[in-house]
């Protein structure tokens, strides 16, 4: 199974995603915001990244930009609980392989994760 980095400032969202992914057999690495997420990417080298868009300190769009500079090929899934404007489409333009508005189902997430892993 894959090693997946989850970046989200909401502890309950991180825990929920972690549980879903672990039950599916994946190894999960957690980060509470974008700067920590980029740092964890460098040390852990995950196969896939799931990042929230709106976070304090460094938002998901900037995080995606930094990760794309580090490793253009890593699949990224963007999520947002309050997708203002076209922020999720911006994430797609930056290379997110899938985008989700919170709340989303475990099956939707797992389907996107499996598809992204197979495509990479």
C-alpha positions, 0 to 999 in steps of 0.5 A: 500500500501507499505512504500518504501525507495528510495536511489539514489544520483541523484535528478531527479532519486529519483523524478521520482521513487517517482512520479511513486510509489506515483501514484501507492499509495505507501508511499515513503521515500527518501535518497540521499546516502547509509549512509542516507538510512540505517539511514532512514531505522532504523527510518522509517522501510519501507516494501521495499528498492530501492537502486542505486549501485554507489553513493558517500560516501557509495555505494549500495553494502555496503548499501545492506550489512548493511541492510541485517545485520539489517533486512535480510528479507526486499526486496531490488531492486538494480538499476544502471545507469552504471553497471560496471562489474557484480555489479548487479549480486553481488547485487542479490547474496547479496539478491536483489530481482530484479535488473535494469539498468537505464533507466527502465520503470515505468511498469517494476519498478511497476511490480518488486515492486508488486512482491517483496511486495507480496513475503515478 
